[in-house]
Amino acid sequence: MSNEKNPEKIQLIEGWSFDRVNYIIFFIGVLFIVFGYIIMAAGTVNSFQSLTLAPIMLFLGYIIFVPASLIYRGN
């Protein structure tokens, strides 16, 4: 076997490059998650904050922004 690099195979680390945009999207997701938990803790048990607003923010953070930051590829 030769030690030459095969140009068709991309290693995970080489193909997984994070740009500034990825970090910004990830940071936005983390902010949504943190503020979602803060809003959930600040509201009473049966309030709009705890039952509706906080879960929506947590959903956006965990399910939308964090995976989007991992999937997004720039030019």
C-alpha positions in Angstrom: 0.0 0.0 0.0 1.2 3.5 -0.8 1.1 6.4 1.5 -0.3 8.7 -1.2 -3.4 10.7 -0.4 -6.4 9.7 -2.4 -8.0 12.9 -3.7 -11.4 11.2 -3.8 -11.5 10.5 -0.1 -12.1 13.4 2.3 -11.2 12.9 5.9 -13.8 14.0 8.5 -11.5 16.6 10.0 -10.5 18.0 6.6 -14.1 18.1 5.3 -15.5 19.6 8.5 -14.4 23.2 8.4 -16.1 25.7 10.6 -16.2 29.3 9.3 -17.2 32.4 11.1 -20.8 32.0 9.9 -21.0 28.5 11.5 -19.8 29.9 14.8 -22.3 32.8 14.6 -25.2 30.4 13.9 -24.1 28.1 16.8 -23.8 31.1 19.2 -27.3 32.2 18.2 -28.6 28.7 19.0 -26.8 28.7 22.4 -28.4 32.1 23.1 -31.9 30.8 22.3 -31.3 27.8 24.6 -30.0 29.9 27.5 -32.7 32.5 27.2 -35.3 29.7 26.8 -34.3 28.2 30.2 -34.2 31.6 31.8 -37.7 32.5 30.5 -38.9 29.1 31.7 -37.6 29.6 35.2 -38.9 33.2 35.4 -42.5 32.4 34.6 -45.0 30.7 36.8 -46.1 27.1 36.3 -49.1 27.8 34.1 -48.0 31.0 32.4 -47.6 31.7 28.7 -43.8 32.1 29.2 -43.3 28.6 30.7 -45.8 26.7 28.5 -45.4 28.3 25.1 -42.6 30.8 24.7 -39.7 28.9 26.4 -40.4 25.6 24.6 -40.5 27.4 21.3 -37.1 29.0 22.0 -35.6 25.8 23.2 -36.9 24.0 20.0 -35.4 26.7 17.8 -32.1 26.4 19.6 -31.8 22.7 19.8 -33.5 21.6 16.6 -32.9 24.4 14.2 -29.8 26.6 14.9 -27.4 24.1 16.4 -27.8 21.5 13.6 -27.9 24.3 11.0 -24.5 25.4 12.3 -23.1 21.9 11.8 -24.7 21.4 8.3 -24.0 24.9 6.8 -21.1 25.0 4.4 -20.0 28.3 2.8 -18.3 28.6 -0.6 
